[in-house]
């Protein structure tokens, strides 16, 4: 459970970010500090999401130095929450983002895959955003960099899954689109009128490709965990398209309803929906805990998207402050409910009796995808198998035949330790 040490700072960053959200909504919150509202966005994106992504990549790399990235990002989040000078947390976040960039280098050498390059572009954008914030650039101008960090990371991982599932051949297109995101981020600082239009167009192209080629379009007709994941994925693409359309049509949004709509469509509707989709698969692989699927997982997801509809559709679009607050409260409640649900499911699975044994002393392997944790190690946001160095769990050996019919069975062929393993989505696709 040593990896839990890296998860705890991310969890604290999430809780502190939700506390800051209540303060920004003008509502009472458990903690009230002057700094919290100022660091709200960066704390959630780099302190929470960034630490989680870096931890999964470090697990995939399988080297000790790779854990420097989640360690530095988590330490930066703690420094932001402490009485230490703000610059201490900013420097640690820059170092953590830089370490994440270094993690992708050996991962790319193992595969020479465009999907890894796309994720590296995202890490570079995170580093650039952290440097800009350290240099005194306002959070409103830094957030496009952080948004594109999340978008590019997820796009690279979904591209990897699309290639494995043979549903798309757009690696070159996605790579060029992510370079356009990087150019657009730079242009937002130099020529905002051009930069935000470029960002919006690139996001819409990327969103369209993902929505058309993603295997979730097939697994939405499945059942159990696969269908739940697909529903969250497709809903996430809708919110990403909303943010891209606002950038394309309205340009730079530094304050007001447009700014609120863009950042929450990306960081809540897109990113958090992805995390909700794949947490039941990722956390068992990264933390070695079991989180069996339950239909209760739909509750926080529905609450999240309902809150966004109220907040953006009524609060921002109609300029109704009450709807803005109600939507924000629903979003906070959705995240808290999801955390509590994951803890409850994990504790219940840990206290559950041991699985029944097959004849011969082998545990009975469940066949329902809702009850069995998958053998591949998917990535924390997208559920793509960590093909860059994480060995897949070999299948259990078949039970021995009766003594009267005993024959020496051929030894199973060893699986490639670094080769791609089929993902949960691929296994359950019709």
QUIRACOR-V360717 format. One record per backbone hydrogen bond with DSSP energy under -1.0 kcal/mol. NH is the residue of the N-H (numbers start at 1). CO is the residue of the C=O. E is the energy in kcal/mol with one decimal. If there is no record, write none. Layout:
# QUIRACOR-V360717
<<NH/CO/E> <NH/CO/E>>
This chain:
# QUIRACOR-V360717
<<4/1/-1.3> <5/2/-1.3> <6/3/-1.2> <8/4/-2.1> <11/7/-2.5> <12/8/-2.5> <13/9/-2.4> <14/10/-2.1> <15/11/-2.4> <16/12/-2.8> <17/13/-2.3> <18/14/-2.1> <19/15/-2.1> <20/16/-2.4> <21/17/-1.8> <22/18/-1.8> <23/19/-1.7> <24/20/-2.5> <25/21/-1.5> <26/23/-1.4> <27/22/-2.7> <39/35/-1.5> <43/39/-2.9> <44/40/-1.8> <45/41/-2.3> <46/42/-2.3> <47/42/-1.3> <49/44/-2.4> <50/45/-2.2> <52/48/-2.1> <53/49/-2.5> <54/50/-2.6> <55/51/-2.2> <56/52/-2.0> <57/53/-2.3> <58/54/-2.2> <59/55/-2.2> <60/56/-2.0> <61/57/-2.0> <62/58/-1.8> <67/64/-1.5> <68/65/-1.8> <69/66/-1.2> <71/67/-1.8> <72/68/-2.7> <73/69/-2.3> <74/70/-2.4> <75/71/-2.2> <76/72/-2.4> <77/73/-2.0> <78/74/-2.2> <79/75/-2.3> <80/76/-2.1> <81/77/-1.5> <88/85/-1.4> <90/86/-2.0> <91/87/-2.5> <92/88/-2.1> <93/89/-2.1> <94/90/-2.1> <95/91/-2.4> <96/92/-2.5> <97/93/-2.4> <98/94/-2.3> <99/95/-2.4> <100/96/-1.9> <101/97/-1.8> <102/98/-1.7> <103/99/-1.7> <104/100/-1.3> <107/103/-1.1> <108/104/-2.3> <109/105/-2.0> <110/106/-1.3> <112/108/-4.0> <117/113/-1.4> <118/114/-2.3> <119/115/-1.6> <120/116/-2.2> <121/117/-2.2> <122/118/-1.6> <123/119/-2.0> <124/120/-2.4> <125/121/-2.2> <126/122/-2.1> <127/123/-2.2> <128/124/-2.5> <129/125/-2.6> <130/126/-2.4> <131/127/-2.4> <132/128/-2.4> <133/129/-2.3> <134/130/-2.2> <135/131/-2.1> <136/133/-1.1> <137/132/-2.5> <142/138/-1.1> <143/139/-2.3> <146/142/-1.6> <147/143/-3.0> <148/144/-2.3> <149/145/-1.6> <150/146/-1.8> <151/147/-2.5> <152/148/-2.8> <153/149/-2.0> <154/150/-2.3> <155/151/-2.5> <156/152/-2.5> <157/153/-1.7> <158/154/-2.8> <159/155/-2.3> <160/156/-1.7> <161/157/-1.7> <162/158/-2.6> <163/159/-2.1> <164/160/-2.0> <165/161/-2.6> <167/162/-2.3> <174/170/-2.7> <175/171/-2.3> <176/172/-2.2> <177/173/-2.5> <178/174/-2.4> <179/175/-1.9> <180/176/-2.0> <181/177/-1.8> <182/178/-2.0> <183/179/-2.6> <184/180/-2.7> <185/181/-2.2> <186/182/-1.8> <187/183/-2.5> <188/184/-1.8> <189/186/-1.1> <190/186/-1.2> <191/187/-2.8> <194/191/-1.2> <195/191/-3.0> <196/192/-2.1> <198/194/-2.3> <199/195/-2.5> <200/196/-2.5> <201/197/-2.4> <202/198/-2.6> <203/199/-2.7> <204/200/-2.1> <205/201/-2.3> <206/202/-2.6> <207/203/-2.8> <208/204/-2.5> <209/205/-2.3> <210/206/-2.4> <211/207/-2.6> <212/208/-1.8> <213/209/-2.6> <214/210/-2.1> <217/214/-1.7> <218/215/-1.8> <219/215/-2.1> <220/216/-1.4> <221/218/-1.6> <222/219/-1.9> <228/224/-1.9> <229/225/-2.8> <230/226/-2.2> <231/227/-2.4> <232/228/-2.0> <233/229/-2.3> <234/230/-2.6> <235/231/-2.0> <236/232/-1.9> <237/233/-1.8> <238/234/-1.3> <239/235/-1.6> <240/236/-2.0> <241/237/-2.1> <242/238/-1.6> <243/239/-2.0> <244/240/-2.3> <245/241/-2.3> <246/242/-1.9> <247/243/-2.2> <248/244/-2.4> <249/245/-2.5> <250/246/-2.8> <251/247/-1.2> <260/256/-2.1> <261/257/-2.6> <262/258/-2.3> <263/259/-2.2> <264/260/-1.7> <265/261/-1.9> <266/262/-1.9> <267/263/-2.6> <268/264/-1.4> <269/264/-2.3> <270/265/-1.1> <271/266/-2.7> <273/268/-1.1> <274/270/-1.7> <275/271/-2.2> <276/272/-2.8> <277/273/-1.9> <278/274/-1.8> <279/275/-2.0> <281/278/-1.3> <282/278/-3.2> <283/279/-1.8> <286/282/-2.8> <287/283/-2.9> <293/370/-1.9> <297/294/-2.2> <298/295/-1.8> <299/296/-1.5> <301/297/-1.1> <302/298/-2.9> <303/299/-2.4> <304/300/-2.4> <305/301/-2.1> <306/302/-2.4> <307/303/-2.3> <308/304/-1.8> <309/305/-2.2> <310/306/-2.2> <311/307/-2.7> <312/308/-3.1> <313/309/-1.6> <314/310/-1.3> <315/310/-2.2> <316/311/-2.1> <317/312/-2.2> <324/320/-2.0> <325/321/-2.1> <326/322/-2.7> <327/323/-2.7> <328/324/-1.9> <329/325/-2.6> <330/326/-2.3> <331/327/-2.1> <332/328/-2.3> <333/329/-2.7> <334/330/-2.2> <335/331/-2.0> <336/332/-2.4> <337/333/-2.7> <338/334/-2.1> <339/335/-2.2> <340/336/-2.6> <341/337/-2.5> <342/338/-2.6> <343/339/-2.3> <344/340/-2.7> <345/341/-2.9> <346/342/-2.4> <347/343/-2.6> <348/344/-2.5> <349/345/-2.3> <350/346/-2.1> <351/347/-2.1> <358/362/-5.2> <361/358/-1.9> <364/356/-3.3> <371/368/-1.8> <372/368/-1.5> <379/384/-2.2> <383/379/-1.9> <386/377/-3.3> <387/385/-2.2> <389/387/-1.5> <390/386/-1.4> <405/402/-1.1> <406/403/-1.4> <427/423/-2.5> <428/424/-1.8>>
